[in-house]
């Protein structure tokens, strides 16, 4: 039997983390949720008018800027999903070829090491209409329109391109780890049976890597909901409101519009979106994991 | 999660002799057309990935006169260090024009305290949760798991109020503190997953040996944590250095990290934009994490995936 103080020490050691969780996370979430029901503007106003407690939400759902943000969130999510596809293709090729594996891995992964502000700065410069890639390509005689950042309907695609560039290597690394875990006998078996390579991938490998794909999907949606830096660096929300995303909307409501209650409402909606996306994905992961453990 | 990945790795290791048997490799020494096609495709992708870095590097050495000619992919006619000097010493961020060196040293001053604080806090917490019978450990882990997913915006305003009350808002310490707090859930889960694989025999023996909570921690656990510490260090160094949102929210005017200076430089530009200056500034901001990346290579992958996969 361990002495009594050694049972108290672990509890004491947990106190700072418990305090941080209780105050900075749980308490703060509650605080923001509460504020979202108040009429707070620049300064917090802790009175809730119960007759119209949901007025901030009503206003938010009618706000054109919020609607744009939500639409952009979906566009960004779908567009960034290309990074997973691209990452898988790269990983499959690297895994099959094996020559130059470490070189390619190094090249594909380096964008992840730099800040999204740097990524944004670099792509913003490449997208420069008069001095950037557009003028270079036109100089070669190609009449391309590469001025995406200045046009409301294409600015989002530029942000997607930069995000895919930044994160494809990361998904490649995850996929490569998943591919390495696949039993090599499958390849020889498929070769003996004369199954074409693409069918091996579509019908055997991808279903076997479900777990990796779900992990990638969780990480991707997490990144998409948090996307803020890349928007600031590339367009700062413009032109107009065309590249607003919920994260940008929320911070803009707090800092530029000084509307605390409204910003809290948008933040609560961000939390709700996170949960709506995550609960199914996390549950799916847990289910897959349990199935795997049962199979073993 | 970590159990599975360990067993996957073990399974993969077992298969290596089969899949990479030298016999087969020697037999198929000739490069097939198929692998030429694959290598060409991979090479083109690699080229695409290098374009932004190449463009940033060459632009940063150009003079503004050459940039105005519009050949973005051309090498500099004269390799000029003027832009680097300007970005480091004189570039404007807001109303101050002291260059990015201010932000660089701010970032350094943010990095070290928040590294120490976040690692110390989450290491002890992870250790207590993994190896000691504490009450409500499961519930606490679940709450931490949820906290790891929560978007920053939902806790932003309360944290601003708290840091203002503590009089650290707008200082480097405030930014460092917030980094440590926000990293705590994820790091705790990583440490906990690492420590829970320590055999219970070691712990029982240590307790028998009249080891107290802290003695076991410092004499057994810390020396065993080398690998995970390196992974966490890489994860934290890159994420703290590359952070923009926390820096811009809590740094005020006095505590701005380098990324905030850079963002100010590239977004709020009055008059004609000097792209050479901007690109030199971007490169200066990118160099520290890139150095870490090229130094540690493979461990970097582990660092970022550890941060990502968590639970």
HADDOCK unambig.tbl for C-alpha pairs under 7 A between the chains (distance, minus, plus):
assign (segid A and resid 2 and name CA) (segid B and resid 207 and name CA) 6.83 0.50 0.50
assign (segid A and resid 6 and name CA) (segid B and resid 212 and name CA) 5.75 0.50 0.50
assign (segid A and resid 6 and name CA) (segid B and resid 213 and name CA) 5.91 0.50 0.50
assign (segid A and resid 9 and name CA) (segid B and resid 213 and name CA) 6.18 0.50 0.50
assign (segid A and resid 10 and name CA) (segid B and resid 128 and name CA) 5.49 0.50 0.50
assign (segid A and resid 10 and name CA) (segid B and resid 132 and name CA) 6.71 0.50 0.50
assign (segid A and resid 10 and name CA) (segid B and resid 134 and name CA) 6.75 0.50 0.50
assign (segid A and resid 10 and name CA) (segid B and resid 213 and name CA) 6.56 0.50 0.50
assign (segid A and resid 11 and name CA) (segid B and resid 134 and name CA) 6.21 0.50 0.50
assign (segid A and resid 13 and name CA) (segid B and resid 124 and name CA) 6.80 0.50 0.50
assign (segid A and resid 13 and name CA) (segid B and resid 125 and name CA) 6.74 0.50 0.50
assign (segid A and resid 14 and name CA) (segid B and resid 125 and name CA) 5.54 0.50 0.50
assign (segid A and resid 14 and name CA) (segid B and resid 128 and name CA) 6.94 0.50 0.50
assign (segid A and resid 17 and name CA) (segid B and resid 121 and name CA) 6.91 0.50 0.50
assign (segid A and resid 17 and name CA) (segid B and resid 125 and name CA) 6.61 0.50 0.50
assign (segid A and resid 20 and name CA) (segid B and resid 181 and name CA) 6.88 0.50 0.50
assign (segid A and resid 24 and name CA) (segid B and resid 159 and name CA) 6.74 0.50 0.50
assign (segid A and resid 25 and name CA) (segid B and resid 147 and name CA) 6.63 0.50 0.50
assign (segid A and resid 25 and name CA) (segid B and resid 155 and name CA) 6.62 0.50 0.50
assign (segid A and resid 28 and name CA) (segid B and resid 155 and name CA) 5.15 0.50 0.50
assign (segid A and resid 28 and name CA) (segid B and resid 158 and name CA) 5.44 0.50 0.50
assign (segid A and resid 29 and name CA) (segid B and resid 154 and name CA) 5.89 0.50 0.50
assign (segid A and resid 29 and name CA) (segid B and resid 155 and name CA) 5.62 0.50 0.50
assign (segid A and resid 31 and name CA) (segid B and resid 158 and name CA) 6.89 0.50 0.50
assign (segid A and resid 32 and name CA) (segid B and resid 154 and name CA) 6.23 0.50 0.50
assign (segid A and resid 32 and name CA) (segid B and resid 155 and name CA) 6.81 0.50 0.50
assign (segid A and resid 93 and name CA) (segid B and resid 38 and name CA) 6.54 0.50 0.50
assign (segid A and resid 97 and name CA) (segid B and resid 35 and name CA) 6.39 0.50 0.50
assign (segid A and resid 104 and name CA) (segid B and resid 46 and name CA) 6.81 0.50 0.50
assign (segid A and resid 107 and name CA) (segid B and resid 46 and name CA) 6.19 0.50 0.50
assign (segid A and resid 107 and name CA) (segid B and resid 49 and name CA) 6.97 0.50 0.50
assign (segid A and resid 108 and name CA) (segid B and resid 46 and name CA) 6.58 0.50 0.50
assign (segid A and resid 108 and name CA) (segid B and resid 49 and name CA) 6.45 0.50 0.50
assign (segid A and resid 113 and name CA) (segid B and resid 238 and name CA) 6.60 0.50 0.50
assign (segid A and resid 113 and name CA) (segid B and resid 289 and name CA) 5.75 0.50 0.50
assign (segid A and resid 113 and name CA) (segid B and resid 290 and name CA) 5.92 0.50 0.50
assign (segid A and resid 113 and name CA) (segid B and resid 293 and name CA) 6.46 0.50 0.50
assign (segid A and resid 114 and name CA) (segid B and resid 242 and name CA) 6.56 0.50 0.50
assign (segid A and resid 114 and name CA) (segid B and resid 286 and name CA) 5.30 0.50 0.50
assign (segid A and resid 114 and name CA) (segid B and resid 289 and name CA) 6.24 0.50 0.50
assign (segid A and resid 114 and name CA) (segid B and resid 290 and name CA) 6.66 0.50 0.50
assign (segid A and resid 115 and name CA) (segid B and resid 242 and name CA) 4.33 0.50 0.50
assign (segid A and resid 115 and name CA) (segid B and resid 243 and name CA) 6.94 0.50 0.50
assign (segid A and resid 115 and name CA) (segid B and resid 286 and name CA) 6.76 0.50 0.50
assign (segid A and resid 117 and name CA) (segid B and resid 259 and name CA) 6.58 0.50 0.50
assign (segid A and resid 117 and name CA) (segid B and resid 263 and name CA) 6.36 0.50 0.50
assign (segid A and resid 118 and name CA) (segid B and resid 282 and name CA) 5.24 0.50 0.50
assign (segid A and resid 118 and name CA) (segid B and resid 286 and name CA) 6.70 0.50 0.50
assign (segid A and resid 121 and name CA) (segid B and resid 266 and name CA) 6.66 0.50 0.50
assign (segid A and resid 121 and name CA) (segid B and resid 282 and name CA) 6.79 0.50 0.50
assign (segid A and resid 122 and name CA) (segid B and resid 52 and name CA) 5.94 0.50 0.50
assign (segid A and resid 122 and name CA) (segid B and resid 56 and name CA) 6.19 0.50 0.50
assign (segid A and resid 123 and name CA) (segid B and resid 52 and name CA) 6.81 0.50 0.50
assign (segid A and resid 131 and name CA) (segid B and resid 68 and name CA) 6.64 0.50 0.50
assign (segid A and resid 131 and name CA) (segid B and resid 70 and name CA) 4.33 0.50 0.50
assign (segid A and resid 131 and name CA) (segid B and resid 72 and name CA) 6.58 0.50 0.50
assign (segid A and resid 132 and name CA) (segid B and resid 70 and name CA) 6.70 0.50 0.50
assign (segid A and resid 132 and name CA) (segid B and resid 72 and name CA) 5.61 0.50 0.50
assign (segid A and resid 133 and name CA) (segid B and resid 72 and name CA) 6.53 0.50 0.50
assign (segid A and resid 135 and name CA) (segid B and resid 70 and name CA) 6.60 0.50 0.50
assign (segid A and resid 136 and name CA) (segid B and resid 70 and name CA) 6.93 0.50 0.50
assign (segid A and resid 136 and name CA) (segid B and resid 71 and name CA) 5.90 0.50 0.50
assign (segid A and resid 136 and name CA) (segid B and resid 72 and name CA) 6.71 0.50 0.50
assign (segid A and resid 165 and name CA) (segid B and resid 49 and name CA) 6.88 0.50 0.50
assign (segid A and resid 180 and name CA) (segid B and resid 12 and name CA) 6.09 0.50 0.50
assign (segid A and resid 181 and name CA) (segid B and resid 8 and name CA) 5.60 0.50 0.50
assign (segid A and resid 181 and name CA) (segid B and resid 9 and name CA) 6.71 0.50 0.50
assign (segid A and resid 181 and name CA) (segid B and resid 11 and name CA) 6.71 0.50 0.50
assign (segid A and resid 181 and name CA) (segid B and resid 12 and name CA) 4.97 0.50 0.50
assign (segid A and resid 184 and name CA) (segid B and resid 19 and name CA) 5.98 0.50 0.50
assign (segid A and resid 219 and name CA) (segid B and resid 308 and name CA) 6.71 0.50 0.50
assign (segid A and resid 226 and name CA) (segid B and resid 151 and name CA) 6.58 0.50 0.50
assign (segid A and resid 229 and name CA) (segid B and resid 244 and name CA) 6.50 0.50 0.50
assign (segid A and resid 229 and name CA) (segid B and resid 245 and name CA) 6.92 0.50 0.50
assign (segid A and resid 233 and name CA) (segid B and resid 263 and name CA) 6.13 0.50 0.50
assign (segid A and resid 233 and name CA) (segid B and resid 267 and name CA) 6.78 0.50 0.50
assign (segid A and resid 264 and name CA) (segid B and resid 154 and name CA) 6.92 0.50 0.50
assign (segid A and resid 267 and name CA) (segid B and resid 153 and name CA) 5.58 0.50 0.50
assign (segid A and resid 267 and name CA) (segid B and resid 154 and name CA) 4.90 0.50 0.50
assign (segid A and resid 268 and name CA) (segid B and resid 154 and name CA) 6.30 0.50 0.50
assign (segid A and resid 271 and name CA) (segid B and resid 150 and name CA) 6.55 0.50 0.50
assign (segid A and resid 271 and name CA) (segid B and resid 151 and name CA) 6.36 0.50 0.50
assign (segid A and resid 271 and name CA) (segid B and resid 154 and name CA) 6.97 0.50 0.50
